[in-house]
Amino acid sequence: MKESNPRAKVGTPCSSCRTLRRGCGEKCVLAPYFPPNDTEKFITVHRIFGASNIIRILQDIDREHRDDAVSSMVYEARTRVRDPVYGCAGVIYQLQQHVCDLKAQLATAQAQILNFHCQQENLLAVLSVNNSSFGKGGEPVDYNYDCDEPLGLVPDGQSQVTNGEKNVTVPSK
C-alpha cells in the first residue's frame, strides 16, 4: 500500500527545507505544500516572497485555507516571473480589456438583431399593405408601421442598442 504522505521515507526533506539546506522536522509548516519532488514550485515562490514571509503567511492563516494561499502564492510568483513589472495586475488588466471587447461585440450583435427585427416588421407591414392596398369602399389604406425603434439610422456610422432603460451607442467597426 502506498502512503499519501510525500515524506514517507525517513529523512527525506521537503523541497523548501532541501532548498534552504536545513533539517525538515515533523512540525515543518511548508512540508505539506512543497513536496520533495516539486522543487521548482518552492524556488519560484521563494524567489518572489522569501521563506520567512511564506512561513509567516501560512502561520497566520487557518489550516483549511492554506492550500488556497499556497496556490495563490505560486500563481502570483509565476506571473511575476513572466511579467516583473505588472505581475497579476497585468493579467487582470488584459482580462478586463477582453471583457470590454466582448461587451462591444455583444452590443454590436444586439444592434444588428434589432435592426433586422425592425426591417422584418417593416417588410411585413409593407407586404400586408400591398396585399390589401384598398380598404372598404375602395379607399387607400394609411401606411402606419408599428416599429418603435429606429432602423439603425444613427449619425456618424454608429449603431444604437436599446438595453433595458439605457441607450448604448456602439461605434461600428
HELIX and SHEET records of a PDB file:
HELIX    1   1 SER A   15  LEU A   20  1                                   6    
HELIX    2   2 THR A   39  PHE A   49  1                                  11    
HELIX    3   3 ALA A   51  ASP A   60  1                                  10    
HELIX    4   4 ARG A   63  HIS A   65  5                                   3    
HELIX    5   5 ARG A   66  ARG A   82  1                                  17    
HELIX    6   6 CYS A   88  ASN A  131  1                                  44    
HELIX    7   7 LYS A  136  GLY A  138  5                                   3    
HELIX    8   8 PRO A  155  GLY A  157  5                                   3    
SHEET    1   A 2 GLN A 158  ASN A 163  0                                        
SHEET    2   A 2 LYS A 166  PRO A 171 -1                                        
END                                                                             
